[in-house]
Amino acid sequence: METRIKHLDGMRGLAILLVIGFHAWARWPEYLGYVSFTKDFPLFAWGYLGVPLFFMISGFVIFMTLDKSKSFINFMFKRWLRLFPAMLIVTLLIFATASLFSERPLGVPHPANAIPGLTFISPEILQYLTGVTFKPLEGSFWSLYVEAAFYIFIGAVYFTLGRKYCLPSLLVPMFLVAGASAFKMIGHPAIADFISKFGFIHYSWFMIGCLVYERLHQRDAKFHYALVLVAVLINFSYYIKNNGYIVILPLLLMLALFIVSFYSRLVERLLSGKFLTLTGFISYTIYLLHENMLIATLRKLERHISSDYVMVFMPIAVVAALYLVAWLITKYIEPAVRDTLRNLILFRGKKKALPNG
């Protein structure tokens, strides 16, 4: 269990609030009428950038787990125990309540939709490996597929080549992204499409978090900054291509907030407030369950509330209810499931290690 840094919990809270704001007031104008006049409000329109904030936090804390892990398998087991219990609980909850939330943007889920989330492998990669078409259970799960691939990559480098190669090696996937564009230009879009499925474009955010951690522990080097700068420029080109140059400003604000939080007592104190840290505590669970339940509930409410001005405020009430559900899961159910899984797997491992007779 990695050491909890209070202001990072607050930053997780801020990140999930940004993402929820994006989904509630900007992401779905085709389903929710009131979104047509809230979707361009900057706080909502750029709310999806809460995900890069999550990635930077993951990059920062990952070395804590690596340093406390005995091997690659041990490291991946810890990461799996961190992610899987809540994913399992939320998956079961989604299927149990599917009939109540049939207005979900992704529709009533099929059992096969659970496989990408429970394996942390993107539907696109699963389809490539098996030839079977998979759909995600929740659209927001995409970032978990990126996280899982990052854990495998960074863990493999750490336990084979050593810590000093971790940051430099992360530039390799970023160069693959740059190379994918070249493949597309010369008439090989299939190769470019395959590379894009792994989410390597987002690795620059992990690199920023890793670099800040190494800097605070006096393990940074000048060339590390050059590596991260190259990765960030590649990443920014991706966002600019999809959203225009205006996206640079909110990207820089997210980056600056993360870095400054480690050096400014004021920013650290603001992020360490009770509401943000409590929200950060439940951020993973509410991230998993909120989007489709939120949109489905709001679509139900729109049938009975004709005023868009009233509907604008309804996400607050719905999110408050989901907040309570996420807190109950995070506080009580998830730890019980995690302990059960840990004890079961460790017991089976010890049992196999016992000599015969």
N, C-alpha and C positions, 0 to 999 in steps of 0.2 A: 504494500500500500504506500503510494508516494506521499511525501509530506505535503500538506495542504498549505498553500500560500493564500492568505485571506484576500488580498486584492485581486488575485487571479480568479478566485471564486466570484468576486464582484464583476470581473470582466466577462466571465462566462454568463453571468446574469444579464449584463448589458447586451452581449451577443445574441442571446436567445430572445430578448425583447425586440431587438432589431429585426430578427428573422420573423417573429410572430407578427410584428407590425407590417412587414412586407406581405405576408400571406393574407392578413386580415383586410388590409386597406389598399393593396396595389396589385397583387398577383393574379386575381381572378375577376376581372371586369366582365367576362363573358358569363359568369354565374351569378354575380352579385351586382345589382343595379347601382348602389351607392358608390361602388369602387370607381365608377367612371369619373367622379369628381374628387376623389382622394388619391388616385394612383400616381399623380404627378407631384404630390407634396414630397419634397426631398427626403424627409425622415423616413417615409414609407417607401418611396421609389428606390432608394439605395439600401433598404433594410437587408437585402440579401448579402450585403458585405459583412454581416455578422458572422458568416461562415468562415471567411478568411481570418477573422479574429479568433475563432475556435481553432483553426489550423495553426496560428502562431502560438497559441497557448499550448497546443499539443507538442509542437516542436520544442518549446521551452522545457516542458516537464518530462519529455521522453528520456533524457539522459539520467534523470533521477531513477527511473525504473530500470534502465540499462545498468546503471552502477550498482543496483541492488539485486541484480539477477545473476544467477550462477552460470547460465548457459542460454543459448538461443531458444531452446525449448522452454526453459523456465520463464524467460522473458515473454514469449508468445502466450504461455499459459496465463501469466498475470494479466496481459492485455485482454485475452479472451474472457477471463473472469470479470474484468472491468466492463466489457461491452455486452457479453451474451445474456446475462440474467435479465436486464431491463428489456433487451430486444425480445427475448422469449415471452416475458410477461405482456409486453405491449402487443406482440403478435397474437397471442391468445385472446387478449382483450378486444382487439380489432375484429377478429373472427366471431367472438361471442356477441358483439354488438352490431355486426354487419347489417342486420335487418333494420336496426334503428337509424343507421346512418347510410341508407341506400342512395342518398343524394351526393355521396362522395364524388369529387371530380374523377377519381379513378374507377368509380363504380363498385359494385359488390365484388369482394375479392374471391378469387379462385384459390384453392389450397396450394397450387403450384406457385402462387405469388409470394408465399412465405419463404421460399427457398433462397432467393438472393439475400434477403435480410438476415436469415438465420445462419447463412454461410459467410456473409460479408463479402460476397463476390457479385459484381455488377451483373445485371441481366444480360448485357451485351457480351461480357466475357463468358458467362454460362452458355449463352447461345452459341458462341464460337466453339466452345469446348464440346458441347453435346449435340449441337444441331437442332436443339429444341428451343422454341421461342418462350422466353420468360418475360413477365411484366413485374414491375416493382409493387410491393404492397403499399408503400408510401413514397411519393416523389422525393421527399427530403432525405430518404435513406442514401442518396447518391454520395453524400459526403462521408458516410461510414465506409463505403467501398474504397474511397480514396485513402482514408485513415488506415484501414487494414493493410492495403498494399504498401503504404509508407512504413508501417511497423515491420512488415516482412523484410523490406529493403534495408532499412536502417539497422535492424537487428542482425541481419546477415552480415552486413559490413562490419559492425561493431565486434562481433564474435569471431570473425574470420581475419579481417585485415587490421582491426584495431580502431580505437576511438579517433585518432588523428586523421583517419581517412573518411570519417562519417560525413563531415561537411563537404569536402571536395567531391565525394562520390555522388552527392545529391544533385550536383550539376549535370551529371550524365543524363538522367531522365529529362532535364530541361533542354539539353542539346537534342535529345530525341524528338522533343516537341518542335524545336526549330527545324530539325531535319524533316519532320512530317510535312511541314509547309513546302519544303523543297520537293519532296516526292509528289505532292499534289500538283505543283506547278509543272513538273516534267511529265505528267500524265499517269501517275500511279496513285489515284485517290484511295484505293483499297488499303494500301500500306499506311497512308496518312490516317485513315479512319480507324484502323486497328490500333495504332499507337495512341490515338486520342481516347480510346476506351479506358485506358488505365488512369486517367486523371493526372498525368505527370505535370500538366501546366500549373497545378496548384502547389507543387513542391517548393516553390520559392517562399511561400508563407511559412512552411515548416522550417526552412533554412533560416529565416529571420528569427524565429523563436529559438532555434538551436544556437545561433550566433550570440544572441543576447545572454543566454545561459552560460555559454563559454566565456563571454566577456566578463560577466559577474564573478566567474570563478578563475579569472586570470589565465584562461587557456586559449584566448583568441590570438590570431595572427593577422598581419596586414593583408595577406593574400585572401584570407577568409572574407574580408569586406568586398574585395574585387569579385569573388565568386558569387556572393549574394547579390551584388549590384547587377551582374550579368543576368542572373536568374530573375530578378525583379523586373528588369527591362523586358525580358522575354514574356513574363507574365503580364505586364502592363500592356504590351502590344496585343495580347489576346483580348483583354477587357476593352481596349480602345477600338479594336476591330468590331466588337459586338455592341458597344454602347456609345462610341464616339469619345472625343477627347475630354469631354466634361467629366467622365468617370475618374479621371486622374485625381481630382480634388478629394472626393470621398475616400479613394484608395489611400492617398497620402495621409488623410486624417486618421484612418484606422491604424495605419502603420505607426504614425506619430504617437497616438494614444497608447499603443502597446509598449513602445520603447520608453516614452516619458514616464509611464506608470512606475518604472523601476528606479527613477531618479528624482521624481517630484513627490515630496511628502503630501502636498495638497491633493494631487491626483490619486495617490495611493489611498489617502484617507477617504476621498469621495467614493472610490470604488469599493472600499471596505465597509460601506454602510450596510445596515442590517437587511434592508429589502433586497439590495443587489446580491449580497452574499447568499441569502436564502434562495433567491431565484437561481443563482449559480449552482447551489446544491441540488436543485431538481432539474437543471437545464438539460441534461442528457435525456431524461425520461420524457419531459414535456416536448422536447425536440422530436422525439420519435412518434409521439401520439397526437400532436396538436393539429396538424394541417387539415387532414381530411375530416376529422371530427368537427373541427371548427367551421370549415366551409359547409359541411352537410347541415350542421345546426343552424347556421345563419341562413341557408337557403330555406329551411323549414320556417324560420321566423319571418322571412320576407313574404311568405304567403299570407301572413296575418298582420303584418305591419307595412302599410302602404307608403309611409313617409320615409324617404331616404335620409332625412335629417335625424330621425330617430334611429334608423338602422346604423348610422355611422357610429353610434355609441354602443351598439349591442355586442360587438366583439369583446368589449371589456368584461361584460357579464359572463360570456361564454368562456373566455380565457380564465377568469377567476375560478370557474367550476373545474376546468381542466388543470388549473394550478393545484387545486386541492387533491384531485386524483393523482397527479404526478407526485405530490408530496407524500401521500400515503404509500404509494408504490416505492418511492425512493427510501423512505424512512423505515418501513416495516417489511414489505414483501420482497423487495430486491435483496436486502442483506440475508434474509432467510433462504432464498433460492441460491444465492452465491455460496453461502456456507454449506448448503446441502450438496451442491455440485462439487465444491472443493473437497469436502470430506469423502464423497463417493469416489471421485477420481483418485485421490491420494490413497484411499483405502484399497482400491483395486490395484494401484501401483505397488503398494507394500505387499499385497497378497501374492502378486506375481513374482515378487523378489524373494519370497520365502522358499527355502530349499524343500525339495520333495521328501516325503516321509517324515 
